[in-house]
Amino acid sequence: MNLSQVFRRKVFWFFDILNRNDIRKHYADIKELIETPSSQSAKDRKDNYLEKILQHAVSTTWFYQKYTGYNSISDFPVINKNMIRDSFEEFKSSKYKANKCTLISTSGSTGAPFSVLQNKSKRCRNTGDNLYFSNRSGYEIGQKLIYIKIWPDNYKHTTILSKFWWQNIVPQSVFRLDNNNIANLIKRLEENPGKKSFLGYTSGFEKICKYLDKNNSGSIDNIVSIITMSEALNDYVRTSMQKYFGVVPVSRYSNNENGIIAQEDRGVTSKFIINTASYYIEVFDIDKDVPVHPGKLGRIIVTDLHNYAMPMIRYDTGDVGIIEMDPNGVSYLSSIGGRKLDLIYNTKGEIIPSHVSYKLCKYGDYKQFQLVQYGEKDYLIKLNTDKKVDENKMLEEYKEYFGQDANIEIQYVDEIPLLSSGKRREVTNTYHSKS
């Protein structure tokens, strides 16, 4: 650890004490609850967190007061973005003034604005979560962090840049990753020998890797941590980032309204450690509000244990996944998919694995690709490539997945644009979004 990093680390913890944020206490609590999940102390504390937020919700919010006589969390309904958006005031706790809380807003993947309030302790909890899970991947406070996402237009403002400086964050817009910007980024990485970490969208890292492929680049050995977020981490990005930067990326599952829900265990693909210190996670049937057995795909339902300003109990994230149990009885997510409306169905109406889109890669080298279901039996494969593929073989294989009666069209395009959120969907279902 160099002097600059030591200084920034000391500054961070100094301000934590000065502002009475208790981030250090949150960090220690998160670490203990996640790393010793079977201890009686950890179990009791998590049960206490759940009971406290349930009791707080029924006694301080209009929406939850009707559940005052609850016996357990199973007596509470599943909620979603639309319910909170339509009854925003009813979800607010009477114990917290809005001007003392932080309003967290997001456009969401559907483009519809969505906001929640978070109290100060919840914000500090999120910071503790961030530090803990980043540390699990190799990052330490004070390291230079290249952060690739969609940045607001005002991120160049002096006060924001000052905050970035002492946090050692290098903001990189996912919309500004053309060849020149990538070349400049790589040059800065090579010229500065200090340890660095990456955090960002998979689509951003994919652009960087394709640039390095095209230029036959060598490896860069000063990266110690790579975390991808908001988009599924595909095999190409996983292997290419390891090839060029010497680090296996880990995928983080989070959202704006809650925080970090789970993160891949470093070195163990498809095992997402659930953040049980801050959330109570359930997996429900795709179409019904009933829990599914471990090993079955379902909707990811989150109860936030620390947002007292706006309790979110049994919140349907809109994402899907599979929960499993390890030999010690500790649950984890073995699979996390996109939103329910991004699931692909075969012609019989059965869900098929979303990673079927990656089978496209064996037919060519693409700049981008996308798999779309736009009808009950209608599918579109978009390819951004300079060379035509063996369409007959591709169609033959995909009829095996979708059904022999599937109508599959292959379309060559010049660009598959990012969403307004800065993310890209490799799988999307416009048919089910209409139903």
BADREN-335070 format. One record per atom (N, C-alpha, C): residue in one letter; x, y, z. Coordinates in steps of 0.05 Angstrom, whole numbers, plus 5000, padded with zeros to 4 digits. Atoms other than C-alpha are relative to their C-alpha. Last residue first. Layout:
AXYZ
...
# end
This chain:
S502250164988
S401748164555
S499650055029
K502649895009
K405648714519
K497749855014
S500349734988
S412148594556
S497350124992
H501150024973
H411347854540
H499750275014
Y502650125001
Y412147984465
Y498849995028
T502049795005
T417848484472
T497249894999
N502550125008
N422447974503
N497950214998
T502349834992
T429748174509
T497549874988
V502550155003
V436447814510
V497750185008
E499450205020
E443148154500
E497749814995
R501350264997
R440548764536
R500849814977
R500850135025
R445449344539
R498749735007
K499750295000
K446349834596
K499149894973
G497350065006
G447550584595
G500649704998
S498650054975
S441050724631
S502949944996
S499549744988
S438251034567
S501549985027
L502449884989
L439050344536
L500750285012
L500350044971
L445150204494
L497350125008
P499549784981
P444350174419
P499749925029
I502150074980
I445149544377
I500450205022
E499749924972
E448949814317
E497749905016
D497649854997
D450149674243
D500650075030
V500449714993
V445049124238
V502750135003
Y497449884997
Y444548434205
Y499750305004
Q499849725010
Q437948094218
Q502850115005
I497349904994
I436747344226
I500250274986
E498849825020
E429447144230
E502750095009
I497649864992
I426646554268
I501250164977
N499449835023
N419446304263
N502450175009
A499249724994
A419045724313
A500650154974
D501949825012
D415245094293
D500650305005
Q499850035029
Q421244644305
Q498050184986
G502150185011
G421644904376
G500150004970
F502649865000
F425545464411
F497749824993
Y500549864974
Y431845084432
Y497150115001
E499850204979
E432344574375
E499350125027
K502650135000
K429845114327
K500049775021
Y501849854983
Y436045494350
Y497149894999
E499450034972
E440744964323
E497950145018
E500450274993
E437544924254
E500449955030
L502950044997
L437145674249
L499449725008
M501049854976
M444545744264
M497049955004
K499150144975
K446445184216
K498950145025
N501550254999
N442345494159
N500749845026
E502749964990
E444946194174
E498549735003
D501450235012
D452246024167
D497249995011
V499750254986
V454346724186
V498849774984
K502450164997
K455347344145
K500649745013
K500150245016
K461547764158
K497349855005
D499249945027
D462348484181
D499749764981
T497650135009
T458348374244
T500750074972
N498449785010
N452748684285
N502849894994
L497150045001
L447948104291
L501350254989
K498649775011
K440648134312
K503049965002
I497250004992
I437047474321
I501450234986
L498249845017
L429547554319
L502849985011
Y497549934988
Y424347064346
Y501850154979
D498449835017
D417046924333
D502550115014
K498250185014
K413146354363
K501950154982
E500250264986
E409046724416
E502049804988
G502650135003
G411547374386
G500049745014
Y502049795004
Y417147884394
Y497249884994
Q502550145005
Q422647444424
Q497850224997
V502649874994
V429247804415
V497849804995
L502150205005
L436447554417
L497450115010
Q502349994982
Q441848084412
Q497949804991
F502250175008
F448848124384
F497750025019
Q502350024981
Q454648604384
Q498149794990
K499749764984
K461448704351
K497950005022
Y501849785002
Y460947984329
Y500950255016
D498949804982
D465947444314
D498450254997
G498549775011
G462446854283
G501050185022
Y500449965028
Y458146234290
Y501450244988
K498550205015
K460845994357
K499650034969
C497249935002
C458646634390
C501549804983
L499649855025
L451246524377
L503050034994
K499550205021
K451145994432
K500550134973
Y497150025004
Y451746584479
Y500849794980
S499149795018
S444346734469
S503049984994
V500150115027
V442646064501
V500950204979
H497350015011
H445046404565
H500049864973
S499349755014
S437746604577
S502849984987
P497849854988
P435945884595
P500850244984
I497550125007
I429145684566
I502350175011
I497649834998
I422445834598
I502549844991
E498150084978
E416745404572
E502450185000
G500349834977
G411045714531
G501749935024
K502050124982
K410545144482
K499550165025
T502749985013
T413845564427
T497849865016
N500250155025
N419945664472
N497150014990
Y501750244998
Y420246234522
Y500149854974
I500750115026
I425746754531
I498449745004
L499850295003
L426147154595
L499149914972
D497850065018
D427147904588
D500549704998
L500849945027
L420348074616
L502249954980
K501950215009
K422147714681
K499250054971
R502849964991
R428048184688
R498249784988
G501149735003
G435047934677
G497150015010
G500749925027
G437747294705
G499050285000
I501549754999
I441447094768
I499550094971
S500649875026
S443846384777
S498450255005
S498350145019
S446945984834
S499650124972
L501350005026
L444346454887
L501949884980
Y498749825018
Y446746264957
Y498449994974
S501149955026
S443945925018
S501650194984
V500049715005
V448045655076
V499050044971
G502749894997
G446244945096
G499750294996
N500349904972
N453444735108
N497250125005
P500050224981
P453444295045
P499650085029
D497450145001
D451344905003
D500049785021
M498850034974
M444045084992
M502749864998
E499050274994
E441245364927
E501049995029
I498750014974
I437145964904
I500849705006
I500350274987
I435646044830
I501650015026
G497550144992
G434546724798
G499349735012
V500550284994
V429747224768
V502649865007
D498050195009
D429547974768
D499349725007
G500350035029
G423648444774
G502049824987
T498049855014
T426048644843
T499650014970
D499350155025
D419648424875
D501950174984
Y500049845024
Y419748754944
Y500949834976
R500850185021
R417848295002
R499750164973
I500350284990
I418348865052
I498949834977
M500550155024
M421049545030
M500049705008
P499750304999
P420750015089
P499149874975
M502150105018
M421350755069
M500349695000
A501549775010
A425251165120
A497749914982
Y502349934982
Y427150535158
Y498450244990
N501249755009
N431550245104
N497550065016
H498849764988
H435849735142
H498850274990
L499950004971
L433049035134
L500850275013
D497749834992
D431049105061
D499950035030
T500949834977
T426348525044
T502550155010
V498149884981
V427948264974
V498550155022
I501549834983
I424147794927
I501850105024
I498449934976
I427847484869
I498550215016
R499649714997
R422847174821
R501650065026
G502349844990
G423646434807
G500850295002
L499949725008
L427945884777
L497650155010
K502049935020
K427945234817
K500150304994
G499350135026
G434044954853
G498150074978
P497349965009
P431445104923
P500649854974
H498050174987
H423845014926
H502850084990
V499350255015
V419345584904
V502249855015
P497150075002
P416046104948
P500349744984
V499450224982
V408846314932
V503049934996
D498549904976
D406546964901
D500349785021
K501649994975
K404646654834
K501750095023
D502649885004
D407146764762
D498350025026
I500049805020
I414646644765
I497350154998
D500950105026
D414346274831
D499950234980
F502850075004
F417946624888
F499549894972
V500550055029
V425146664911
V497249894997
E501750225007
E426346974980
E499949974970
I500550075028
I431947425006
I498149754998
Y501250264997
Y432447785073
Y499049924972
Y502550065013
Y437248355064
Y499149725007
S501649765006
S442848725099
S497349944988
A499649814978
A447148185133
A498150244997
T502050054979
T444347655087
T500250195024
N499549804979
N448247955029
N497949975022
I502349824994
I447647324987
I500850185023
I500449984971
I454147024962
I497950205006
F500349724991
F453246894888
F499449995030
K500750024972
K455946214866
K499950295011
S502850064996
S455846194790
S499349935029
T502049905019
T463346184782
T497349905007
V502150205001
V467546044844
V497850114982
G498950265008
G474246414839
G497949784999
R497649985018
R471747014877
R501149724995
D497750074983
D464846874905
D502449994982
E498650255005
E459947224860
E502349965019
Q497649975017
Q456247804892
Q501349724997
A498450245001
A449347874924
A502450064982
I501650224991
I444248414943
I501649745001
I498850255008
I448549034939
I498549775012
G497150004997
G444049644944
G501149744990
N499150154976
N436549734954
N503050035004
E501949964979
E433450244906
E500749855026
N499849734988
N439450294861
N498350035025
N501849805013
N440049554846
N500250265015
S500849774983
S445349024860
S497850164984
Y502949965004
Y448048364835
Y499050215019
R501449904977
R455648374828
R497050044993
S502549865007
S459447944779
S498650085026
V502350114986
V466647764793
V497650174994
P502149814990
P472247874744
P498049855017
V502650115007
V478247384742
V497850195010
V501950034977
V484547804745
V497449894990
G499050204981
G490747784700
G498249965024
F499549864975
F488948434664
F500849815023
Y498649755003
Y489148224591
Y500850135026
K497750015018
K487547484595
K501650265000
Q497950154987
Q483147534657
Q502549994983
M499049834979
M479148084624
M502249865016
S498349795012
S478547654562
S501150195021
T497450115009
T476147034599
T501950224989
R498650134978
R470647374638
R502849914992
V498849794983
V468747844581
V501549885023
Y498049855015
Y467847264533
Y501350215017
D497550155000
D464346824584
D502250154985
N499950225019
N458747324597
N502849884999
L497250035007
L457847744660
L500249754982
A498950264996
A450447924662
A502949994990
E500450175023
E449048664665
E501349735006
S502349915016
S448149154723
S499449834976
M502649954987
M455049024753
M497950064978
T502049925020
T461948774737
T497350025014
I502850074993
I467448764790
I498250104977
I501949935021
I474848734772
I497249915009
S502850064995
S480248744826
S498350094976
V500350194978
V487848754828
V497249915005
I502950014992
I489749104763
I499749785021
N500449854975
N497249274758
N497150025008
D499850154975
D499248734708
D499650155026
I499549784981
I497048984640
I499849885028
S501449994974
S497548444587
S500850245016
G498950174980
G499548524514
G498450035026
S498849884977
S495248824459
S501249795019
N498150214991
N493748494392
N501650105025
N497449895000
N490449144370
N502249815009
K499549895027
K483848834351
K502850104997
D499850225020
D483648404413
D500950114973
L497450134995
L485249004458
L500449774981
Y497949815009
Y479449394426
Y502749875004
K500050025029
K474848784435
K502150194988
C498850255008
C476848754508
C500149974970
I497149984995
I475349494520
I501449754990
K498949815020
K468549444486
K503150015004
E500050155026
E466848824528
E501250184978
F497650175000
F468949194592
F500249854973
G497649825002
G463849734576
G502549844999
S499949905027
S458349224561
S502450184996
T498850215017
T459748874627
T500450104972
Y501850155016
Y458149524664
Y501549804983
G501649895021
G462949774716
G498349814985
L502850054993
L468049704771
L498450124977
F502149945019
F475549634757
F497349945013
S502350175001
S481149654808
S498150104979
K502649885008
K488149944809
K497849794999
K502150205002
K494949814840
K497350144994
G501550074975
G500150344825
G497849804995
P499450274990
P504650314763
P498449915024
N500249984970
N501550924728
N500349725011
E498049804991
E503950944655
E500050035031
E497250095004
E500550294635
E502050195012
L499650244984
L493650474663
L503049914999
R499849914972
R494051174634
R500549765019
K497549864997
K495650884565
K500450095029
I497950204998
I489950394571
I502750135004
L500350144974
L485050964586
L502249795003
N499049824979
N487751384528
N499849875028
A497049985003
A486950804479
A501250175022
I498950254989
I479850674505
I503150014999
N500349994970
N478151414495
N501149745012
N498249804989
N480951404424
N499950015030
N497250095002
N477550754404
N502050205013
D499250045028
D470650974428
D503049925001
L497950215002
L468550854500
L500549944970
R497649875013
R464751494513
R502349805000
F500749905026
F457651224526
F502550124985
V500350235017
V460250784583
V499250094972
S502750045011
S462651424616
S499949764981
Q499950055029
Q469151354654
Q497249944990
P502650055013
P469751644724
P500449974970
V499749905027
V476651554756
V497449944985
I501750115021
I475651474831
I500550144973
N498450125021
N481251604880
N498449864979
Q500950285001
Q476451744938
Q501649844979
W499250134975
W480452374952
W499049725002
W497150004996
W480252574879
W500749855026
F498850225014
F473052354866
F503049985006
K500850244985
K470652824921
K501249754986
S498450004975
S474553394889
S499449755016
L497350095007
L471653204820
L501850005025
I500250295005
I464653264849
I502849894994
T500350134974
T466253954879
T499849694997
T497649994983
T469254194813
T499649855026
H500149784982
H463453974768
H502249985021
K497549855003
K465653474716
K500050245019
Y497950144984
Y460252984740
Y502750144998
N498649824982
N454953494718
N502349875015
D498649795015
D452553114656
D501750175018
P501649765006
P450952504698
P501650214987
W499549794981
W455251874690
W498350244994
I501149755011
I453151234656
I500350215022
K503050024999
K457850684680
K499050254985
I501349985026
I465250524682
I497049965002
Y502950054997
Y468750664748
Y498650054974
I501149915026
I476350614746
I497149914999
L502250155009
L478250564820
L499050124973
K501349875023
K485050784844
K497849824989
Q499050085026
Q486350454911
Q498650164978
G497749845008
G484750864973
G501149924973
I500549714999
I480150365007
I502650154992
E499649884973
E482149654987
E499550304998
Y499749714998
Y479749234928
Y500450095029
G497249925002
G481248484923
G500450305002
S499150045027
S474348184907
S502950104996
R500050295006
R472448074979
R501149954972
N497750124987
N474548794993
N500249704994
S497749925017
S469449044943
S502549875011
F500050175024
F464148634980
F502250074980
Y499650294993
Y465948935047
Y500249834974
L497350044991
L466849655023
L500649705005
N498249965023
N460349654984
N502949945007
D500350235019
D456449345041
D502050024977
G498750234987
G459249865090
G499949754982
T497149965003
T457350415041
T501649775012
N499350055028
N450350125036
N503050044995
R499950295003
R449950115112
R500849924972
C497550094989
C451850845113
C500349704998
R497949925019
R446151005066
R502749915010
K500250185023
K441450595110
K502250074980
S498850254992
S443850975172
S499949804977
K497149984999
K442351635138
K501349745007
N499149854977
N435151465119
N503149985001
Q498250154982
Q433351245049
Q501050185022
L498549854980
L427551495007
L501749815016
V500550094972
V425351134944
V501650195018
S498549884978
S424651354871
S499349875027
F500650134975
F422451064804
F501850115022
P498649904977
P422151374735
P499149865026
A501949864983
A419550914680
A501450105025
G500149725007
G424950744629
G498150165017
T502449955016
T423649994633
T499850294992
S499650115027
S430749844655
S497650044982
G500750285002
G429950314714
G500449904971
S501950035022
S429851074708
S499149714997
T498950165022
T432951114777
T497949994978
S501650025023
S432051564837
S501449854978
I498550165019
I434651534908
I498249964976
L501850105020
L431852094952
L501749864978
T499049975028
T436352185012
T498049874981
C499350265014
C433252305080
C501150064972
K497750114986
K432952905127
K501049744988
N497749825005
N428553305079
N502549915016
A498950045027
A423652715077
A502550174996
K500649785017
K422552735152
K501449974974
Y497849885015
Y422952055185
Y499050234982
K497849944982
K418551755240
K502350164986
S500649754987
S412251785197
S502250095019
S500350024971
S415251245153
S499550285012
K498249844984
K413951325079
K499549965029
F497850164993
F410350755043
F502150155018
E500850214981
E403651105043
E502349825008
E500449894973
E406651725012
E499349795020
F497449924988
F409251354951
F499750095029
S500849944972
S402651014934
S502550085016
D502849904999
D402950984858
D499250085028
R500249765016
R410650934854
R497250125003
I498649784985
I410950434911
I499750264985
M501549964976
M405649984878
M501350235016
N502549865006
N408850064810
N498450075025
K499549725006
K415749874835
K497450164996
N498349955023
N413449224867
N500350304995
I500449745012
I410248934929
I501950034976
V497849935019
V409248224953
V499450274988
P500450045029
P404448195011
P502650064985
F499749755015
F406148095085
F499749944970
D502649874999
D403447495126
D500150264984
S501750135020
S409547075106
S497250124999
I499849855025
I413847575144
I498249884979
S497450025012
S411347265209
S500050154974
N498650204985
N405447275257
N502949974990
Y498550205015
Y402347925232
Y501349795020
G500350254986
G397248295275
G501649774987
T499049984973
T399548985251
T499949735015
Y498750264994
Y398648795178
Y501049995029
K502150215000
K393649365164
K501149725006
Q501450004974
Q399049865186
Q497849785001
Y499650254985
Y403349675126
Y498549985026
F500450245016
F401050185076
F500149755016
W502850055007
W399950755124
W499749744986
T500849945028
T406950715153
T497149934995
T499449725009
T409650795224
T499350054971
S500649794980
S407250205267
S500550284990
V502950014993
V406649655213
V499350235019
A501749965023
A413449835182
A497050025008
H499849725007
H417249905248
H498050064977
Q501549854979
Q414849225271
Q500050294994
L502850075003
L417048905205
L498350165020
I501049855023
I423749275207
I497049944995
K500049714995
K425049055279
K498950154976
E502249944983
E423148325266
E499750305005
L502550045015
L427848275207
L497650075017
Y500249795021
Y433748595243
Y497449974985
N500749754987
N432448145304
N499750234980
D502850034992
D432447515262
D499050265012
K501549985026
K439047745231
K497049985005
R499949725009
R441947865301
R498450044974
D501749834983
D439547195327
D500050294991
K502850065005
K442446815268
K498250175016
A500749895026
A449147165274
A497149954994
S500049714998
S449647035349
S499250134974
Q502549934988
Q447646305340
Q499850305002
S499749954971
S453446205292
S497350095011
S501250214984
S451645905225
S500150045030
P503050015001
P452646535184
P498749795017
T500650204979
T459846655208
T496949965000
E497950194998
E462747015147
E499649795022
I499750155025
I456447385126
I502149785003
L502550145007
L454247625195
L500349824975
E500550224981
E461347785219
E497549844991
K498050205002
K463248185157
K499449765018
I500450155025
I456748565156
I502049774997
D502550164997
D457448755229
D499549844976
A499450224982
A464648985221
A497649815004
Y498250185014
Y462849405160
Y500649755018
H501650155020
H456849715196
H501849794986
K501650194985
K461349905255
K498249834981
R498250214990
R466450215208
R498549795016
I499550185022
I460950595172
I501849775009
D499850284991
D458750895238
D500449804978
N501450185019
N456751545203
N499949715009
R501550194984
R458452015260
R498449814982
N502849985008
N460652555211
N498149815015
L500849724998
L467452655244
L497050034995
I500249934972
I468451905255
I498850285003
D502050184989
D466951725183
D499550065029
F502649885005
F470852335161
F497749835010
F500249764984
F477052065195
F497250134996
W500950084973
W475751375166
W499950245018
F502650125000
F476051645095
F499049945028
V501949795004
V481952105108
V497149895001
K500249864975
K485951525136
K497950234999
R501450184981
R484551115075
R499650135026
R502850005007
R486351685029
R498449835019
F501149744994
F493051775064
F497050014995
V500249994971
V494651035062
V498750265009
Q502350174992
Q493051024988
Q499650015030
S502549875009
S497551614974
S497649845009
L500649794981
L503151315017
L497350144992
N498349765001
N503250664978
N498950225018
M501749765000
M500050005000
M501850255000
# end
